[in-house]
Structure formats: structure tokens, C-alpha cells
Amino acid sequence: MEDDALYAEAVCVENGKILAVGHQDEIMKFYKENEDEIIDLHGGVMLPGFIDGHSHFVGVANAMRQCDLSSCESFQDIIDTMKAFKDQKKLPEDAWLIGSNYDHNFLKEERHPTREILDQISTENPVLLIHASSHMGVTNSKGLQLQGIDEHTEDPSDGRYGRMEGTQIPDGYMEEKTFLRFQAAIPAGSPEELMNLITEAQKVYASYGITTVQDGMVGKPLFQLLKAASDMKLLHLDVVGYLDITSVSDLIEEECDYAGKYRNHLKMGGYKIFLDGSPQGKTAWMTNPYAGEKDYCGYPIYKDEQLQTYIHLALDKKQQLLAHCNGDAAAEQYISQFEKELASRENKDIYRAVMVHAQLVQKEQLHRMAEIGMIPSFFVAHTYYWGDIHLKNFGEKRGSQISPVKDAIEYHMKYTFHQDSPVIPPDMMKTVSCAVNRVTRKGRSIGENQKISVLDALKAITKYGAYQYFEEDTKGTIAPGKVADFVVLDRNPLTTEPEDLENIKELLTIKENQVVFRKGEKNE
């Protein structure tokens, strides 16, 4: 992945770092018999370890103890699957029963279930269903009761409760901050269980070739959990956490040993903020109404003045700020408030601020991002997973231009890719395929003009990923002096037919010269 040397025959590694790269004859000069090991890839192709542009690492860990509803096609499927999960896990009557990855867009009923549906699962257990977007969910009557939500509970400005028709009685549905606050109030598991889940989650990421992972929204309890895992030396992948700037901005100073540098594979990369919601859930903030809606455009989370205060804080502390922006109105708010803040500063460094998702960012907006050095991190797999929904929600013209990576390339921008896991699995080669092919679940082409080359897609998950984390001097390419983070694939992506990219398999994942995943083996 080096610009001046795309391929090499051999690599020499010492003490977890790359010593030399080049022709096999040159590298063999370093070989000392009885001291060194020669590894033959047997036709495999090695790349730099993949770098996760954005996900929720602890969310992936938590999802491993939840009931997966992704294959459910109806309310009855959900009821049956959740009941079977409760029986299998032998959960007591007071335990939370949590299901994840349901998507109303793909249910027969084409709507969210209500508390009446969830009461058919249990009236004794509190039940929570987490939408595939992680921006909305549904609880049963017991869940509403435990958290004191009733007809007297008002909607905040940054979220909404569903109501029974013609009344103020909650129907169990929640979106955005109402849902996130509800979810945050659910008791966590035991420390031992959480540490085991963190270990298992790393195996998931490593199985997809990922050596650097993000946790994209960290509050104080979550940071303490990650810190404990770090202190116990349970982390063997690099984990970069981004603090919730609205609630724990001072943690950067309080935990300065982790600020901008790794300690036992954990570091704080900066701050995170949400500016809108989900396009498939129709809570993303748009400039123009959703298709078929008279005037509904989704909604913002913060007023302009509030956002500028947080931008000011991040820049004063010289910290990177990541902002969740799906709709073009949210993108505009983020860009314009950065531009306004920079106008009053002599120092124009924005510390590689990132627009996370950038689903409906416009070409003109990307141009302005390029001007100030803002990085888009595209959730480009939306083209496949929800492409058909976006064409329905936004119409052909807007919907076909989601994740406009080719426009970013035109402006010579650095960009990254991510899966927002646990929203979808952290499958990097599936994402590469989505960026190259741009085909929906139903087989429709979506935005031919935004297709990119395989090499440009690989840059997003290697060298540009390292740049996003200020780690371009140590990661992202296979070059002398960098850490020995590698992934070995069963074939070369650059010579694979585009439609077959998603079938490429990871054979080995290597972190600082230690094998952390080997296909076909039980990975400890």
C-alpha cells in the first residue's frame, strides 16, 4: 500500500516492528539460522492490518449477549425468537430480555412493533428491542414501568416517544436521545461477564482482518470498563475511544495517560457528538423533506450555538472531534459552524475533524470540507444494506448519491470506511465490495457515478485509516519502522473480479507480529 511500491516479495519483522521490505533475496540477508523464522504465505496476499474508521467496540461486546433478530421477517418471528432466546438462556423473570438488529423496513408489517406486541413475549421480564440502526427501539409495558415513562412524560427536543393513537400513552417506541437514555439506564452485566465479552468481541474484529478498533461514543462508566480491560492486559487489538464531548470532556485531563497515546492498547482519540439520526429510520436531518412527506425533514440534535460551543471546546483543547452526520442539513450545520469558528481564529488547524457516516453530504459540502481539512468517514455499505430503502425515502436523485466517495476523491480528500458495528458486522472486504460495486440487496445499481477502484477502497481501510487516527507514521502501509500489523487474504483484491470481492477470506490477522486470528482454528 505504499505509493511508490505497491507490491513487495518479503518483509522482515523484529520486536513487533517492520525492519525491512523488498525482494526476497534482499530480505534474506537479515536471516539468522536457528534464530529467525521464515513464514511462507503459500499464495496468500498480505496487506497492512485493516483500520476501523468508526464503530462501537463495547457495543459489539454487549450485542453478543443479546438475541439477534436480523433474520426476523414479522412480528410473530420476533415473538418466537425472543421466547426461544429466553428459554435457551434460562433467564429469570426479573432479567432484561434484549433483542437487537430488528429492522421495520424488512418486516412484513413494515412498521415498528409496539409494547402490546412485546407484552406477548413477556409481561414479567422487561423487554427491549434495539433497531438495526441503534437509533431507535421498542420496550414492553414492564420496561416503561421500570423507567417511569407514562402519559405525563413529555418528548424532549432531541428525541421522541411513540404514542397510542389519539392519546399521550406511550406505545413503547423511542427514537434518538429518548432511546439512548433508556438504553443507558439498563443495568450492565457483571465485571467478569463484561471482560469475557470484550475478549470475544476482539476475536470478531480480528476475524475480519482489523487490528485497530474504535469505540465511537465513550462516557465515564464505559471508559472505566475499557481502562480495566487495558490494566488487566486483555486488549490485544488497539482500541481508540472517543469521549462524549457533551458530558465527559474533562476526562481528557483526568486520564491524561491515555490522551493521544496508547497504554496497553487503549488510547483516547478525542471527542464525539451526534448531530442527527438515521436515514433508514427517517430521523436524519435533511434540507428538503423525505419523499412522500409534505414538510418532514427529520430533526437536529443541537442548535447552532450549542454546536459551536462544543467545536470551540474541542479546538481549544486541540482535540479531534467526530460528528455523526447522516443528512445534508446535519452536514451543513457541522461544516458551517466549523467555518464560523475558524473565522475567529488565527490557528486554522481543525485537528482532522471527522464527519462520521456522511451519507447524504452534498458535493459542494465535500468541497468545503476539503478546504478546511475535514475527513469524511463513509458508511458505504449502506448502498447494499439499505440502498433500496434510501431510494424509497429520498427518491432516485438523492438516494442514488448516498456515500459519495468518488466526489471525495475528486477533491483529493482522505476518507475512511466503517461499518458502525454492531449495526452490521465489521466485514471490511464486504465494505470494499460495496464501494466498488454499489449494488443494493434487490440487485439495483445505486450511483454508478460514485463507484471507485479497488485500490482506492483499500486505501480507506489502511493508509487513510491510519491518517484519521494521527498514526500514519506507524500504521497503514507496510514500510520499515511501522508496526507489524498485517492481514493475509486468500487472494489478491486487485486481481479479483469486482463481484467476487466480498467472497475474499481472511486467513491470518497479525498484530505487532502476533497472530490474533487464524482461519480454521479456535482463536484464543
PyMOL commands that set and color helices and strands:
alter all, ss='L'
color gray80, all
select helices_A, chain A and resi 24-30+57-63+75-89+104-106+115-118+141-146+177-184+191-207+220-231+251-254+256-258+304-316+328-343+363-372+382-385+387-399+405-410+428-437+448-450+454-460+463-468+493-495+498-503
alter helices_A, ss='H'
color red, helices_A
select strands_A, chain A and resi 10-14+17-22+45-48+50-51+67-68+97-102+127-131+136-139+159-163+170-176+210-218+238-244+266-274+320-325+354-357+375-378+416-417+486-489+506-511+514-518
alter strands_A, ss='S'
color yellow, strands_A
deselect
rebuild
show_as cartoon
